[in-house]
Amino acid sequence: MAVSKEEIARVVEAISPFGTSRGKAMFGGAGVYLDERLIIVIDDGEVFFKTNKETTAEFADKGGKQWGYMMNDQMNLADYWTIPAEDWNSPETLEPWVKLAFSVTKPPKPKAPKKPKKK
């Protein structure tokens, strides 16, 4: 199921107090970036935050659900987890999750300078 522009905008707006945020539709879902780092995946009406080996337990301990996708008739689980619904209610309760997801991402690689066009 495709993610609506409104759904993407809602998540982008929610994390905007923490940096420059933007959303991008992809593969029927969407990615949400904070300061050019992909920290959230939206899929089938659910919002999943980036995790790693060290942070997954925090999400699981709060009842989070892990994101998975089908490929070649096999379910692949990824390092993205949901947060408790009530933590979306205010920037104060959302902030720790945003910071945690941001902390496990790498900064984007610098873009190579554009080569001048030949005349």
N, C-alpha and C positions, 0 to 999 in steps of 0.2 A: 504494500500500500504506500503510495507516494505521500511525502510530507508536504503539508500546505505552507504557503508563504507566511501565513499568519502564525502557524506553529513555530516556524523558524524565527520570525520576528519576536515572538513572546520570549523565547529562550535568549536571543541576542540582547533584548532589553533587560532581562533579569540579571545577566552577568555584566552589563555595561558599567555599573559602578566600580568594577575592578580593573578596568583597562579598556583598550579599544577592541570592540567585539564586532564580529560579522558572521554571517551564515552563508553556506553554499550548499545547494542541492547536489546530491551525488548518489548514484546507484539506487534510486527509489527512496532514499533517506536523505539525511543532511549532515553536514559537519558544521560545528560552530567553533570559531577561532577566537582566542583572546590574545591580544598582542601578537598576532600571526602564528600562534601555536594552536594546533588542533587539540582541544580539550574535551569536546563533547560530540557524541554521535546521537542523532535522533533517528529512530527507526520504529515504524509501526506504532506510533503514538507514545513511545517511551523515550526518555532522555537518559543517556548513559555517559558517565564521566570517566575520563582516562585514569587508569590505575597502573601499578606495576607490582612486582613480587612483594615489596615492602608495604604497600598501601592497600592491597586487595582486602586484607582482613578487616580493616576499618569499615569498608563498605559492606562486606558480608555480615559483620557483627551487627550492623544496623538493619539487617533484613534486605539488603540490596540484591538485585537480580543481575546476573551476568549477561552481556550481550553476545549473541551468537548469530551466525549466518550460514546458509547452506551453500556448499560448493562441491560439485561432483558427487551429489547424493550423500554428502557427509556434513554433519553439523560441526562447525568450527567455532570454538569459543575464543573471544578476544578480550583484551585487557580494558574493558569498559563496563562499568557497573552503575545501577540506579542508586538514587539516594532516597531517604524517607520523604514522602509527599509533603509532610508538614514543614520540611526544611526549605521549601520553595516560598514560604509565606513571608519572609523578610530578608533583606540583604544580610542581616546579622547571622541568621541561621544558614544562609546559602554560602556565605563567604568562606568558611573553613573547607567546604567541598571544592569550591572553585580554586582556592589556593593549593589544595592537595593535588588536584588534577593538573594544574599549571606546573607544579613543582616536578612532576615526573615526565614532562615533555622537554624536547630539545628545541633550542631556538632555531628559526629557519636559517637555511644556508643563505649567505649573501648572493644576490643575483649578479651574474656576470654582466659587465658593462656591454651595452649594445655596440655592435661593430658599425662603423659608419658605412652608409650605402656607397657603392661604387658609382661613379658618374660616367 
